[in-house]
Amino acid sequence: MLIGYARVSTLDQNPNLQTDALKQAGCEKIFKDKISGTTADRPGLAKVKEVLRKGDTLVVWRLDRLGRSLKNLLEWMMWLDQEGIALKSLQENIDTTTSTGKLVFHIFGALAEFERNLIQERTQAGLTSARARGKVGGRPKKLNTDKKALAIKLYNEKELSVDKICEMVGVAKPTLYRYIRASNN
């Protein structure tokens, strides 16, 4: 099934140009939003996501009607691919039901992966640099050494419940169990 999505940025704009093109392309259902593309919460687009099923094709007048940024557009394309849904953009002439459209789609995917890898590399370089300057990352430890030893001792004595021990030292159960596991290694 061809499902169309049209969006205009302001209330005084008219989506007729887009909806006419979507109807001409054969869309059986068309969802619309009159909202800025920078807004993440778009009711029409949320409805599109609910309605789309494997084998359907999402049709947009232009790609910028779908995504509010390149990152957002790439996220949409990855979601569509995972769900087995094709994408067709009328103005850019992209149709992932064709070989050329699939190529363009995969180029977008490769760019997204490249961007993720660059972010990981920059993050690792930043962490390495911080460590070289003596900075330690991560969340501070919940308990100091003495409180940790007390919690482990109370747990091993088996006189108090786990809930009571957690309440006394001020940690959640998973944290207590993590300290217990670390002490047994």
N, C-alpha and C positions, 0 to 999 in steps of 0.2 A: 504494500500500500504506500502511496506517496502522501507524505504528511508535510504541509508547509508551515513555515514560521516567518512572520513579518514583524518588524519593529520600527517604530519611529521614535525619535528622541523627545519630542515635546507634544503636549496635548493639542497644540494648534496645527501640527503637521498631520497630513493625511496619508494613510497607508495604502490607498487605492492602487497606486502604481505597482507596489509590491504584490498585493493580493491578486490583481488582474494577471500579473505575470505568473504567479503561482497557480492560478486556475488554468491558465493557458498551458502550463507545463503538466497538467493532469492531476494536481493535488486533490485528494478526496476530502481531506480535512485541512483547515488552515487556522492556526492560532496566532493571535496578535498581542503585542504589548505596545503601549504608549508610555514609554519610560526610557530614561537615559541608559545607554549601553554600559555606563560605568556602575550602574546599580546591579548588585549581585542577585537580589531577590526580584525575579521577573516572573509573575504568575503565569503568563502565557507560555513561557519557556519551560517552567516547571511542569505544566500540563502536557507539553510536548513529550517530555521525558517519561511521563507516566503512560502515555498512549503508545509510544514507539515499541515495536516488537521485532524480534529477529526476522530478517528478510525485508523489513520496511526500508524506505528511503526518506531521509529528512531533506527537504528542499528549502533552500533559502535564496532570496534575491541576490544578496551579496554576503560574503563571509563576515563582514563587519557587523551584519545584523545579528549574527549568532554569538560571536565572542567579543568580549569587552577589551581584550588585550591578546597579544600573540600567545601568551602563556595560557589564558583561559580558552582560547580557540584550540590550542593543542590538547588541552585536557578534554575538551568536547570530542575532538577527533579520536583520541585514545579510547574514550568511553564508547563511542559509536562502534569502533573496531571490535572492542571486547564483546559488545552486545550483538554483533553480526548485523549491524545497521549501516546502510550505505548513506553517503552524503552527496548532495548535488547542489552546486552553487550556480545559479543562472548567469550572473554577470561575469564571473571568472571562468566559466565553462569547465568547472571541475565536476566530475561524475565518477564516484568510486565504484560504479558498476562496470566501468570500462578499464582497459589496461592502462591507458594514459592517466586516467583519474586515480587509479590505484598507485601508480608511480608517484604522482604528486602527493597523494596521501602518505605514502611511505617516506617521502622526502621530509614532509612535516614531522613525521614520527622520529626520523633520524635527527632532525634539528632539535626536537624536544629532548631526546636522549643525550645529545651533545651538550645542551644547556644544563641538564642535570649533572653530567659528568664535570663540567666546568665549575659548577657550584660546589660539588664535592671536593674537587682539587683545591679551590680557594679556601674552603673551610679547613681542610687538612693543613694547608700552608699556614693559615692563621693560627691554628692550634699549635703547630710546631714552633712557630715564632713566639707565641705566648709562653710556651713551656720553656723555651730557651731563655726567656727573661724571668723565669721563676714563677710564672703564673700557673695556678692549678685550676683546671676547668671542672665543671660538674657541680652538682648540688652539695652543699655542706653536709657533713655527717650529722645525723639526728642526735646521736648519743656520743658523749665523750668516752674515753677508754674505761673509766671507772663505772659509769652507768651501764655500759655495754657488758662489762664483766659481771655486774650485779644481775642484770637481766638473764644472762646465760646461766649463772649460778642458781637463781630462783627457778628457772625452767628445769634444770637438771635435778634439783631437789624434789620436784614433783609434788610440792605441798600446796602450791597456789595454782589457780586456773590460768590458762594463757590470757584470757580476758583481763584478769586481775593484774597480771604481770605487765601487760601492755598499758593498763591504766596507770599503774604505779610509776613506770619509767617514761610514759608519754609517747609511745610509738604504736603504730598499727600492727596488726598480726603479720602481714607480709614482711614488714621490716624486722620484727622479732625473729621470724623464721629465717630470714636472710642472714642475720647475725649468728643464729644457731648453726646453720649450714656452714658458714665460714669458719666457725670455731672448731668444727669437726674435721675440717680438711687439713 
